[in-house]
C-alpha cells in the first residue's frame, strides 16, 4: 500500500477553514445510499461546519435527519455545510458561538427546541489542539482553553440536552486514537480525549435505565481543518503516514460510524468506542 501525502500547508488560526485546504476533504462518498435510518430525527453537532462534523451532518441528512450545526467563527464553511444538508432535502440550523461557555450551550439547546421541537441525537465533536514538545511550554491559559473546549463543553451540552432526550435517543462523543496510545506532542489534547472516554462510559451506565445510549468514535489521523491549523507544514505533509494504511483518513470514512451509533442498528451497544484509525490495533 503506497503512502499518500498532502501538500505542505499551514493555517494561522484554529479551528481552521475547510475551504482553504488542498486537497479538499471528502465529506461523503458518491456511492453512499441512505435508507431512512434516521428518518425525521433531529441531531445537534458541535464543530459541525467542517471536517468530521460536516461529514456527519451530510450523512445524517441522507438518512433523513435534520441538523443543528454549531461552529465558532467559520462562517463560509458553516454556510456550505448548510447548503449541502439542504441539498439532501433536510433542514439545517446554523448556530455561531463558543461551546466553552455554558450559557451558550444552554442557548443552543433552547434554539434547537424552538426550531424543531425536539432533539434526538447529541454529537459532541468540537475540539482544538496544540502541538508542544515539552509540557513545561504549555501556557496555563491555553491548557484551560483546551479543556474548556474539548471536555467541559461536553458536560455543558449533555446537562442542557438531557431533560429533552428520551428512550431511543443517543449521545455520541468524538474521542481520538490518542486517548488509547498517547501522543508525545499533543499532550493536553490527548488528556481531554482520555477524559471523554471516562465521561462516555459513565454516562452510558447512568442513562441505561432511561434507554438513552452513549457511545464514542475514536478516529485516527483524519484530514480535517484542524490539521493544517495546528501543525507545521512538514508535519502536515507526512500526516497519516504513521498508521498501517499509510494515509490519513477522510471525513467520509467517519460519517457512517456516526449513522450506525445514532440508529437502531446499534441498539445493543452502549458505553463502547468504534476505532476508525487506519489499521492500528489497540486491544482495548
Secondary structure, 3 states (H helix, E strand, C coil): CCCCCCCCCCCCCCCCCHHHCCCCCCCCCCCCCCCCCCCCCEEEEECCCCHHHHHHHHHHHHCCCEEEEEECCCHHHHHHHHHHHHHCCCCEEEEECCCCCHHHHHHHHHHHHHHHCCCCEEEECCCCCCCCCCHHHCCHHHHHHHHHHHHHHHHHHHHHHHCCCCCCCEEEEECCCHHHHCCCCCHHHHHHHHHHHHHHHHHHHHCHHHCCEEEEEEECCECCHHHHHHCCHHHHHHCCCCCCCCCCECCHHHHHHHHHHHCHHHCCCCCCEEEECCCCCCCC
